[in-house]
Amino acid sequence: HALAAYMADPAPYLQLPGFYQAKRDRFRAGLAGTRFRLLPCEGTYFQCVDYSQLAVPERDLPEADFCQWLTREVGVAAIPLSAFYGNGFDQRVVRFCFAKQDATL
């Protein structure tokens, strides 16, 4: 019953694509001047980035270690893409969630 009631008004869910596209665009604009290489991002609220060109020694860390460093030292959480591979495939790519308040982004 709750789902049917929610679906009765299409406005909230029809506005979601624009809502998340604006957040994605704000996040990407914030990273545009950095050495993170932004990967294509469509239909999601995660932005994957290649961090191998950063100007910090930590760029040589494996993804999981880089994410721990980023969280502890910079205060920004990221998810190592290698966590989604059974063999720990490491390509120096992490993902950030941009489903955040604009002030956080």
N, CA, C and O atoms as CSV, one atom per row, in Angstrom:
chain,resi,resn,atom,element,x,y,z
A,1,HIS,N,N,0.818,-1.190,0.000
A,1,HIS,CA,C,0.000,0.000,0.000
A,1,HIS,C,C,0.869,1.264,0.000
A,1,HIS,O,O,0.557,2.241,-0.680
A,2,ALA,N,N,1.945,1.232,0.759
A,2,ALA,CA,C,2.811,2.411,0.828
A,2,ALA,C,C,3.458,2.697,-0.522
A,2,ALA,O,O,3.554,3.853,-0.933
A,3,LEU,N,N,3.899,1.659,-1.206
A,3,LEU,CA,C,4.518,1.851,-2.514
A,3,LEU,C,C,3.505,2.394,-3.517
A,3,LEU,O,O,3.822,3.280,-4.311
A,4,ALA,N,N,2.305,1.868,-3.478
A,4,ALA,CA,C,1.254,2.359,-4.371
A,4,ALA,C,C,0.954,3.835,-4.093
A,4,ALA,O,O,0.752,4.617,-5.022
A,5,ALA,N,N,0.928,4.204,-2.835
A,5,ALA,CA,C,0.679,5.605,-2.485
A,5,ALA,C,C,1.817,6.489,-2.996
A,5,ALA,O,O,1.572,7.582,-3.506
A,6,TYR,N,N,3.055,6.021,-2.861
A,6,TYR,CA,C,4.201,6.778,-3.344
A,6,TYR,C,C,4.140,6.935,-4.863
A,6,TYR,O,O,4.402,8.019,-5.384
A,7,MET,N,N,3.806,5.890,-5.556
A,7,MET,CA,C,3.765,5.905,-7.017
A,7,MET,C,C,2.608,6.750,-7.559
A,7,MET,O,O,2.617,7.125,-8.732
A,8,ALA,N,N,1.628,7.049,-6.730
A,8,ALA,CA,C,0.481,7.831,-7.180
A,8,ALA,C,C,0.891,9.239,-7.601
A,8,ALA,O,O,0.259,9.831,-8.476
A,9,ASP,N,N,1.928,9.773,-6.996
A,9,ASP,CA,C,2.427,11.099,-7.365
A,9,ASP,C,C,3.787,10.910,-8.027
A,9,ASP,O,O,4.775,10.703,-7.323
A,10,PRO,N,N,3.876,10.975,-9.349
A,10,PRO,CA,C,5.137,10.697,-10.045
A,10,PRO,C,C,6.190,11.800,-9.917
A,10,PRO,O,O,7.358,11.562,-10.224
A,11,ALA,N,N,5.815,12.974,-9.480
A,11,ALA,CA,C,6.760,14.100,-9.442
A,11,ALA,C,C,8.054,13.779,-8.680
A,11,ALA,O,O,9.137,14.033,-9.207
A,12,PRO,N,N,7.979,13.227,-7.457
A,12,PRO,CA,C,9.239,12.988,-6.726
A,12,PRO,C,C,10.211,12.061,-7.461
A,12,PRO,O,O,11.402,12.363,-7.523
A,13,TYR,N,N,9.745,10.961,-8.011
A,13,TYR,CA,C,10.691,10.047,-8.651
A,13,TYR,C,C,11.040,10.478,-10.071
A,13,TYR,O,O,12.085,10.077,-10.584
A,14,LEU,N,N,10.223,11.263,-10.707
A,14,LEU,CA,C,10.582,11.773,-12.030
A,14,LEU,C,C,11.629,12.883,-11.939
A,14,LEU,O,O,12.319,13.165,-12.919
A,15,GLN,N,N,11.749,13.506,-10.784
A,15,GLN,CA,C,12.741,14.562,-10.589
A,15,GLN,C,C,14.111,14.013,-10.165
A,15,GLN,O,O,15.098,14.748,-10.165
A,16,LEU,N,N,14.172,12.733,-9.809
A,16,LEU,CA,C,15.432,12.162,-9.330
A,16,LEU,C,C,16.589,12.246,-10.330
A,16,LEU,O,O,17.700,12.590,-9.927
A,17,PRO,N,N,16.374,11.948,-11.615
A,17,PRO,CA,C,17.522,12.038,-12.534
A,17,PRO,C,C,18.159,13.431,-12.553
A,17,PRO,O,O,19.383,13.545,-12.491
A,18,GLY,N,N,17.366,14.467,-12.637
A,18,GLY,CA,C,17.904,15.830,-12.626
A,18,GLY,C,C,18.567,16.185,-11.312
A,18,GLY,O,O,19.590,16.869,-11.282
A,19,PHE,N,N,17.972,15.711,-10.221
A,19,PHE,CA,C,18.504,15.945,-8.881
A,19,PHE,C,C,19.925,15.388,-8.759
A,19,PHE,O,O,20.835,16.081,-8.304
A,20,TYR,N,N,20.104,14.125,-9.172
A,20,TYR,CA,C,21.421,13.503,-9.056
A,20,TYR,C,C,22.393,13.998,-10.122
A,20,TYR,O,O,23.600,14.038,-9.880
A,21,GLN,N,N,21.894,14.374,-11.289
A,21,GLN,CA,C,22.786,14.931,-12.303
A,21,GLN,C,C,23.392,16.242,-11.812
A,21,GLN,O,O,24.573,16.503,-12.043
A,22,ALA,N,N,22.596,17.066,-11.140
A,22,ALA,CA,C,23.114,18.326,-10.594
A,22,ALA,C,C,24.194,18.052,-9.547
A,22,ALA,O,O,25.205,18.753,-9.504
A,23,LYS,N,N,23.988,17.046,-8.710
A,23,LYS,CA,C,24.993,16.701,-7.694
A,23,LYS,C,C,26.261,16.171,-8.365
A,23,LYS,O,O,27.374,16.528,-7.977
A,24,ARG,N,N,26.083,15.323,-9.366
A,24,ARG,CA,C,27.236,14.800,-10.104
A,24,ARG,C,C,28.024,15.939,-10.741
A,24,ARG,O,O,29.250,15.988,-10.644
A,25,ASP,N,N,27.311,16.853,-11.390
A,25,ASP,CA,C,27.979,17.955,-12.067
A,25,ASP,C,C,28.720,18.848,-11.073
A,25,ASP,O,O,29.819,19.320,-11.366
A,26,ARG,N,N,28.127,19.085,-9.901
A,26,ARG,CA,C,28.781,19.896,-8.864
A,26,ARG,C,C,30.049,19.181,-8.376
A,26,ARG,O,O,31.098,19.807,-8.228
A,27,PHE,N,N,29.947,17.879,-8.131
A,27,PHE,CA,C,31.095,17.110,-7.646
A,27,PHE,C,C,32.210,17.092,-8.686
A,27,PHE,O,O,33.375,17.320,-8.360
A,28,ARG,N,N,31.849,16.820,-9.939
A,28,ARG,CA,C,32.850,16.779,-11.012
A,28,ARG,C,C,33.514,18.136,-11.196
A,28,ARG,O,O,34.719,18.209,-11.436
A,29,ALA,N,N,32.747,19.202,-11.086
A,29,ALA,CA,C,33.319,20.547,-11.223
A,29,ALA,C,C,34.329,20.806,-10.105
A,29,ALA,O,O,35.358,21.445,-10.326
A,30,GLY,N,N,34.030,20.309,-8.912
A,30,GLY,CA,C,34.945,20.479,-7.790
A,30,GLY,C,C,36.251,19.738,-7.977
A,30,GLY,O,O,37.286,20.176,-7.476
A,31,LEU,N,N,36.222,18.628,-8.687
A,31,LEU,CA,C,37.438,17.838,-8.914
A,31,LEU,C,C,38.132,18.187,-10.231
A,31,LEU,O,O,39.230,17.698,-10.498
A,32,ALA,N,N,37.513,19.011,-11.040
A,32,ALA,CA,C,38.043,19.296,-12.378
A,32,ALA,C,C,39.451,19.886,-12.348
A,32,ALA,O,O,40.244,19.623,-13.253
A,33,GLY,N,N,39.771,20.665,-11.344
A,33,GLY,CA,C,41.089,21.280,-11.273
A,33,GLY,C,C,42.131,20.450,-10.545
A,33,GLY,O,O,43.215,20.948,-10.240
A,34,THR,N,N,41.820,19.201,-10.265
A,34,THR,CA,C,42.747,18.334,-9.544
A,34,THR,C,C,43.412,17.363,-10.513
A,34,THR,O,O,43.130,17.369,-11.712
A,35,ARG,N,N,44.287,16.541,-9.983
A,35,ARG,CA,C,44.930,15.519,-10.814
A,35,ARG,C,C,44.176,14.191,-10.800
A,35,ARG,O,O,44.638,13.203,-11.372
A,36,PHE,N,N,43.017,14.170,-10.146
A,36,PHE,CA,C,42.164,12.989,-10.274
A,36,PHE,C,C,41.680,12.930,-11.723
A,36,PHE,O,O,41.261,13.943,-12.283
A,37,ARG,N,N,41.739,11.750,-12.321
A,37,ARG,CA,C,41.192,11.583,-13.676
A,37,ARG,C,C,39.777,11.056,-13.525
A,37,ARG,O,O,39.564,9.931,-13.073
A,38,LEU,N,N,38.810,11.885,-13.909
A,38,LEU,CA,C,37.407,11.533,-13.774
A,38,LEU,C,C,37.013,10.535,-14.855
A,38,LEU,O,O,37.251,10.770,-16.040
A,39,LEU,N,N,36.417,9.431,-14.452
A,39,LEU,CA,C,35.957,8.429,-15.397
A,39,LEU,C,C,34.493,8.700,-15.730
A,39,LEU,O,O,33.812,9.393,-14.974
A,40,PRO,N,N,34.000,8.170,-16.841
A,40,PRO,CA,C,32.595,8.397,-17.194
A,40,PRO,C,C,31.666,7.979,-16.057
A,40,PRO,O,O,31.931,7.014,-15.340
A,41,CYS,N,N,30.590,8.715,-15.913
A,41,CYS,CA,C,29.683,8.497,-14.782
A,41,CYS,C,C,28.254,8.794,-15.242
A,41,CYS,O,O,27.872,9.957,-15.371
A,42,GLU,N,N,27.475,7.758,-15.486
A,42,GLU,CA,C,26.086,7.938,-15.901
A,42,GLU,C,C,25.215,6.924,-15.177
A,42,GLU,O,O,25.595,5.764,-15.021
A,43,GLY,N,N,24.050,7.366,-14.741
A,43,GLY,CA,C,23.089,6.455,-14.133
A,43,GLY,C,C,23.493,5.935,-12.766
A,43,GLY,O,O,23.094,4.836,-12.383
A,44,THR,N,N,24.267,6.693,-12.035
A,44,THR,CA,C,24.735,6.271,-10.724
A,44,THR,C,C,24.944,7.493,-9.847
A,44,THR,O,O,24.906,8.623,-10.333
A,45,TYR,N,N,25.161,7.277,-8.572
A,45,TYR,CA,C,25.564,8.387,-7.706
A,45,TYR,C,C,26.947,8.133,-7.135
A,45,TYR,O,O,27.259,8.547,-6.019
A,46,PHE,N,N,27.776,7.443,-7.919
A,46,PHE,CA,C,29.182,7.231,-7.605
A,46,PHE,C,C,30.038,7.768,-8.742
A,46,PHE,O,O,29.732,7.559,-9.916
A,47,GLN,N,N,31.099,8.453,-8.386
A,47,GLN,CA,C,32.061,8.940,-9.367
A,47,GLN,C,C,33.358,8.171,-9.185
A,47,GLN,O,O,33.985,8.248,-8.128
A,48,CYS,N,N,33.761,7.435,-10.200
A,48,CYS,CA,C,35.038,6.733,-10.157
A,48,CYS,C,C,36.131,7.655,-10.675
A,48,CYS,O,O,35.947,8.395,-11.642
A,49,VAL,N,N,37.277,7.587,-10.001
A,49,VAL,CA,C,38.428,8.407,-10.392
A,49,VAL,C,C,39.696,7.566,-10.360
A,49,VAL,O,O,39.843,6.657,-9.544
A,50,ASP,N,N,40.592,7.889,-11.255
A,50,ASP,CA,C,41.929,7.311,-11.267
A,50,ASP,C,C,42.812,8.277,-10.478
A,50,ASP,O,O,42.858,9.468,-10.784
A,51,TYR,N,N,43.504,7.772,-9.474
A,51,TYR,CA,C,44.320,8.642,-8.625
A,51,TYR,C,C,45.823,8.510,-8.903
A,51,TYR,O,O,46.636,9.057,-8.157
A,52,SER,N,N,46.193,7.807,-9.946
A,52,SER,CA,C,47.607,7.517,-10.193
A,52,SER,C,C,48.443,8.741,-10.571
A,52,SER,O,O,49.671,8.668,-10.532
A,53,GLN,N,N,47.828,9.840,-10.927
A,53,GLN,CA,C,48.578,11.043,-11.316
A,53,GLN,C,C,48.617,12.111,-10.225
A,53,GLN,O,O,49.071,13.227,-10.476
A,54,LEU,N,N,48.149,11.789,-9.020
A,54,LEU,CA,C,48.197,12.757,-7.928
A,54,LEU,C,C,49.639,13.090,-7.585
A,54,LEU,O,O,50.546,12.292,-7.826
A,55,ALA,N,N,49.842,14.264,-7.026
A,55,ALA,CA,C,51.195,14.720,-6.675
A,55,ALA,C,C,51.513,14.431,-5.212
A,55,ALA,O,O,52.085,15.272,-4.519
A,56,VAL,N,N,51.144,13.241,-4.746
A,56,VAL,CA,C,51.444,12.814,-3.375
A,56,VAL,C,C,52.041,11.412,-3.441
A,56,VAL,O,O,51.712,10.642,-4.343
A,57,PRO,N,N,52.913,11.077,-2.497
A,57,PRO,CA,C,53.507,9.728,-2.514
A,57,PRO,C,C,52.453,8.627,-2.386
A,57,PRO,O,O,52.665,7.511,-2.860
A,58,GLU,N,N,51.334,8.928,-1.758
A,58,GLU,CA,C,50.288,7.920,-1.535
A,58,GLU,C,C,49.655,7.436,-2.838
A,58,GLU,O,O,48.925,6.446,-2.835
A,59,ARG,N,N,49.923,8.118,-3.946
A,59,ARG,CA,C,49.361,7.683,-5.238
A,59,ARG,C,C,49.843,6.289,-5.621
A,59,ARG,O,O,49.233,5.622,-6.457
A,60,ASP,N,N,50.950,5.849,-5.003
A,60,ASP,CA,C,51.498,4.532,-5.299
A,60,ASP,C,C,50.921,3.435,-4.413
A,60,ASP,O,O,51.253,2.262,-4.582
A,61,LEU,N,N,50.071,3.805,-3.483
A,61,LEU,CA,C,49.454,2.807,-2.600
A,61,LEU,C,C,48.401,1.998,-3.345
A,61,LEU,O,O,47.780,2.498,-4.283
A,62,PRO,N,N,48.199,0.746,-2.930
A,62,PRO,CA,C,47.055,-0.008,-3.446
A,62,PRO,C,C,45.755,0.720,-3.065
A,62,PRO,O,O,45.731,1.509,-2.120
A,63,GLU,N,N,44.701,0.451,-3.796
A,63,GLU,CA,C,43.437,1.169,-3.609
A,63,GLU,C,C,42.942,1.168,-2.167
A,63,GLU,O,O,42.574,2.221,-1.645
A,64,ALA,N,N,42.924,0.028,-1.524
A,64,ALA,CA,C,42.402,-0.040,-0.152
A,64,ALA,C,C,43.241,0.819,0.792
A,64,ALA,O,O,42.694,1.521,1.642
A,65,ASP,N,N,44.550,0.766,0.647
A,65,ASP,CA,C,45.432,1.566,1.493
A,65,ASP,C,C,45.264,3.062,1.179
A,65,ASP,O,O,45.276,3.896,2.084
A,66,PHE,N,N,45.112,3.387,-0.096
A,66,PHE,CA,C,44.892,4.781,-0.476
A,66,PHE,C,C,43.607,5.307,0.159
A,66,PHE,O,O,43.582,6.427,0.668
A,67,CYS,N,N,42.550,4.515,0.133
A,67,CYS,CA,C,41.273,4.934,0.725
A,67,CYS,C,C,41.400,5.127,2.232
A,67,CYS,O,O,40.827,6.067,2.785
A,68,GLN,N,N,42.132,4.263,2.892
A,68,GLN,CA,C,42.353,4.440,4.331
A,68,GLN,C,C,43.124,5.726,4.594
A,68,GLN,O,O,42.772,6.483,5.499
A,69,TRP,N,N,44.168,5.982,3.818
A,69,TRP,CA,C,44.942,7.216,3.969
A,69,TRP,C,C,44.055,8.433,3.724
A,69,TRP,O,O,44.081,9.390,4.498
A,70,LEU,N,N,43.278,8.397,2.659
A,70,LEU,CA,C,42.421,9.524,2.302
A,70,LEU,C,C,41.419,9.825,3.416
A,70,LEU,O,O,41.153,10.988,3.722
A,71,THR,N,N,40.874,8.790,4.009
A,71,THR,CA,C,39.898,8.970,5.086
A,71,THR,C,C,40.563,9.501,6.347
A,71,THR,O,O,40.072,10.451,6.957
A,72,ARG,N,N,41.670,8.896,6.736
A,72,ARG,CA,C,42.339,9.290,7.987
A,72,ARG,C,C,43.018,10.659,7.902
A,72,ARG,O,O,42.907,11.465,8.825
A,73,GLU,N,N,43.709,10.919,6.813
A,73,GLU,CA,C,44.542,12.117,6.712
A,73,GLU,C,C,43.843,13.306,6.055
A,73,GLU,O,O,44.147,14.457,6.370
A,74,VAL,N,N,42.915,13.035,5.150
A,74,VAL,CA,C,42.262,14.121,4.419
A,74,VAL,C,C,40.824,14.319,4.900
A,74,VAL,O,O,40.264,15.408,4.771
A,75,GLY,N,N,40.228,13.251,5.460
A,75,GLY,CA,C,38.859,13.357,5.954
A,75,GLY,C,C,37.804,13.132,4.888
A,75,GLY,O,O,36.658,13.556,5.040
A,76,VAL,N,N,38.193,12.461,3.801
A,76,VAL,CA,C,37.267,12.168,2.704
A,76,VAL,C,C,37.240,10.660,2.496
A,76,VAL,O,O,38.281,10.025,2.324
A,77,ALA,N,N,36.048,10.103,2.513
A,77,ALA,CA,C,35.913,8.665,2.340
A,77,ALA,C,C,35.762,8.303,0.860
A,77,ALA,O,O,35.095,9.000,0.097
A,78,ALA,N,N,36.388,7.215,0.486
A,78,ALA,CA,C,36.283,6.669,-0.862
A,78,ALA,C,C,36.212,5.153,-0.745
A,78,ALA,O,O,36.545,4.586,0.295
A,79,ILE,N,N,35.785,4.518,-1.794
A,79,ILE,CA,C,35.644,3.063,-1.821
A,79,ILE,C,C,36.613,2.508,-2.865
A,79,ILE,O,O,36.576,2.941,-4.017
A,80,PRO,N,N,37.474,1.569,-2.495
A,80,PRO,CA,C,38.382,1.000,-3.485
A,80,PRO,C,C,37.608,0.141,-4.478
A,80,PRO,O,O,36.819,-0.714,-4.075
A,81,LEU,N,N,37.823,0.359,-5.750
A,81,LEU,CA,C,37.128,-0.441,-6.758
A,81,LEU,C,C,37.549,-1.900,-6.678
A,81,LEU,O,O,36.778,-2.793,-7.030
A,82,SER,N,N,38.769,-2.145,-6.216
A,82,SER,CA,C,39.266,-3.526,-6.104
A,82,SER,C,C,38.429,-4.366,-5.148
A,82,SER,O,O,38.462,-5.595,-5.215
A,83,ALA,N,N,37.679,-3.718,-4.257
A,83,ALA,CA,C,36.831,-4.463,-3.320
A,83,ALA,C,C,35.729,-5.242,-4.039
A,83,ALA,O,O,35.141,-6.157,-3.462
A,84,PHE,N,N,35.450,-4.889,-5.277
A,84,PHE,CA,C,34.388,-5.540,-6.031
A,84,PHE,C,C,34.895,-6.671,-6.912
A,84,PHE,O,O,34.132,-7.278,-7.663
A,85,TYR,N,N,36.199,-6.949,-6.812
A,85,TYR,CA,C,36.795,-8.035,-7.587
A,85,TYR,C,C,37.254,-9.132,-6.646
A,85,TYR,O,O,37.851,-8.853,-5.606
A,86,GLY,N,N,36.981,-10.366,-7.002
A,86,GLY,CA,C,37.347,-11.497,-6.162
A,86,GLY,C,C,38.841,-11.632,-5.955
A,86,GLY,O,O,39.281,-12.080,-4.896
A,87,ASN,N,N,39.629,-11.251,-6.954
A,87,ASN,CA,C,41.079,-11.406,-6.846
A,87,ASN,C,C,41.777,-10.118,-6.431
A,87,ASN,O,O,43.006,-10.046,-6.461
A,88,GLY,N,N,41.006,-9.095,-6.040
A,88,GLY,CA,C,41.600,-7.845,-5.587
A,88,GLY,C,C,42.232,-7.032,-6.703
A,88,GLY,O,O,43.155,-6.257,-6.449
A,89,PHE,N,N,41.759,-7.187,-7.926
A,89,PHE,CA,C,42.254,-6.448,-9.090
A,89,PHE,C,C,42.410,-4.973,-8.742
A,89,PHE,O,O,41.429,-4.299,-8.430
A,90,ASP,N,N,43.631,-4.478,-8.796
A,90,ASP,CA,C,43.958,-3.122,-8.355
A,90,ASP,C,C,44.382,-2.289,-9.560
A,90,ASP,O,O,45.374,-2.600,-10.219
A,91,GLN,N,N,43.627,-1.230,-9.844
A,91,GLN,CA,C,43.954,-0.393,-11.001
A,91,GLN,C,C,44.101,1.088,-10.646
A,91,GLN,O,O,44.069,1.943,-11.531
A,92,ARG,N,N,44.264,1.395,-9.344
A,92,ARG,CA,C,44.407,2.775,-8.851
A,92,ARG,C,C,43.149,3.596,-9.151
A,92,ARG,O,O,43.229,4.767,-9.523
A,93,VAL,N,N,41.989,2.956,-8.980
A,93,VAL,CA,C,40.698,3.617,-9.188
A,93,VAL,C,C,39.868,3.457,-7.922
A,93,VAL,O,O,39.736,2.362,-7.375
A,94,VAL,N,N,39.316,4.573,-7.473
A,94,VAL,CA,C,38.425,4.566,-6.314
A,94,VAL,C,C,37.130,5.262,-6.707
A,94,VAL,O,O,37.061,5.955,-7.723
A,95,ARG,N,N,36.105,5.065,-5.884
A,95,ARG,CA,C,34.851,5.744,-6.189
A,95,ARG,C,C,34.390,6.556,-4.992
A,95,ARG,O,O,34.531,6.158,-3.836
A,96,PHE,N,N,33.839,7.702,-5.321
A,96,PHE,CA,C,33.271,8.607,-4.340
A,96,PHE,C,C,31.764,8.629,-4.522
A,96,PHE,O,O,31.271,8.568,-5.648
A,97,CYS,N,N,31.036,8.714,-3.431
A,97,CYS,CA,C,29.587,8.855,-3.499
A,97,CYS,C,C,29.261,10.349,-3.477
A,97,CYS,O,O,29.701,11.072,-2.583
A,98,PHE,N,N,28.486,10.807,-4.467
A,98,PHE,CA,C,28.095,12.213,-4.475
A,98,PHE,C,C,26.633,12.404,-4.078
A,98,PHE,O,O,26.058,13.464,-4.324
A,99,ALA,N,N,26.034,11.388,-3.469
A,99,ALA,CA,C,24.672,11.515,-2.929
A,99,ALA,C,C,24.780,12.148,-1.552
A,99,ALA,O,O,24.486,11.517,-0.536
A,100,LYS,N,N,25.203,13.387,-1.534
A,100,LYS,CA,C,25.473,14.132,-0.303
A,100,LYS,C,C,24.800,15.492,-0.383
A,100,LYS,O,O,24.359,15.917,-1.451
A,101,GLN,N,N,24.725,16.161,0.737
A,101,GLN,CA,C,24.233,17.529,0.733
A,101,GLN,C,C,25.224,18.410,-0.020
A,101,GLN,O,O,26.428,18.152,-0.011
A,102,ASP,N,N,24.708,19.450,-0.672
A,102,ASP,CA,C,25.574,20.307,-1.457
A,102,ASP,C,C,26.710,20.898,-0.636
A,102,ASP,O,O,27.821,21.046,-1.146
A,103,ALA,N,N,26.458,21.236,0.620
A,103,ALA,CA,C,27.500,21.795,1.474
A,103,ALA,C,C,28.642,20.796,1.663
A,103,ALA,O,O,29.800,21.202,1.759
A,104,THR,N,N,28.342,19.519,1.717
A,104,THR,CA,C,29.366,18.483,1.845
A,104,THR,C,C,30.149,18.342,0.549
A,104,THR,O,O,31.371,18.194,0.558
A,105,LEU,N,N,29.433,18.389,-0.558
A,105,LEU,CA,C,30.119,18.273,-1.858
A,105,LEU,C,C,31.070,19.425,-2.053
A,105,LEU,O,O,31.739,19.505,-3.083
